[in-house]
């Protein structure tokens, strides 16, 4: 290989070796997360369905839980095993793969958590 090669394009520095501007760096990052519930004490736990930005895949997001990180992970593990699906804890919310809103309402009721469906 010869040493006369030049950089044509890289995502690290922008195009043709030009450093990325701060505004471009922000655009390259992930999209903004969905707004959190402002007052969970008044709103309670909400279950919503999302599919934007996920390649058409649907997830159910459970917001407003007043649990710590370990409590969220334990609840997520129980929900995933009962639904037979995957999921994750992100930004203090639980994400369950697939549209399981009706089942989640019943499962959370059994756990002693009063939840409501959110959205259409």
Secondary structure, 3 states (H helix, E strand, C coil): CCCCCCCCEECCCEECCCCCCHHHHHHHCCCCCCCCCCCHHHHCEEEEEECCCCCCCCEEEEECCCCCHHHHHHHHHHHHHHHCCCEEEECCEEEEECCCHHHHHHHHHHCCCCEEECCC
